[in-house]
Amino acid sequence: MESLATQTLIIFAIRTSRIPFLKSRPGGWLTATTLSVVVICIALTLSPLASRLGFTPLPWQFFAALVVLTVAYLVLVEFTKMVFYADPMHLAGQPRRTRGRVHRVERRAARFIHHGA
């Protein structure tokens, strides 16, 4: 259940470089279907069908831990995204690129440009 909750909710984090729900709102269908998967998973463990499926009743402490772990996981993913999307680190002694994008494009295109004859 923990894996299903974290892996379905991670969709909101990886779909954008911004903070989900605060700076980037997901579509209604994405939100509805993702949250319904988590709700159905929890409902199956609490329903009378649970014993037939081989599920055992879970204590309320598990659900409290599930919420804490899921929130912690999503916070760690957001922190990792901030590090990933940050400017690259420039180590001492390594030259920084001073030429821009135009230079790189011209250099790549030079082999296709024929001067003269």
Phi, psi and omega in degrees: 000320180297318181295318179296318180296311183291320184286331176280324180284341179292341177305320181293328182281320186275351182282349182208156176276351178272178178280121183295146180072335179263309182249353179212112183269128177284163178293158182297316180295320179297315180296313183296314183291321181294313180291328178292327176298316180294317180296318179296320178299314179292319181296325179297323181286340181260349185278167175295341179287346185300317182293324177293329179274355178090014178273145175254152179298138180259140179288159181296334179296329178297316181293325175295316178294324178299316179296314181296313181295321180294316178296317179298319179298315180293325176294317178297323177295318179296320177297316179297322177296321179298317179293318182295316183274359179290165177299144180295151181281135178252112181284151179296137179095341178273132179289143176270148177290128179252341177272147185263196183296322182300317180298316181296320179294316179297322180294318179291326182278347185301326181292340180263355180261123182249120179265133176078210184345000000 
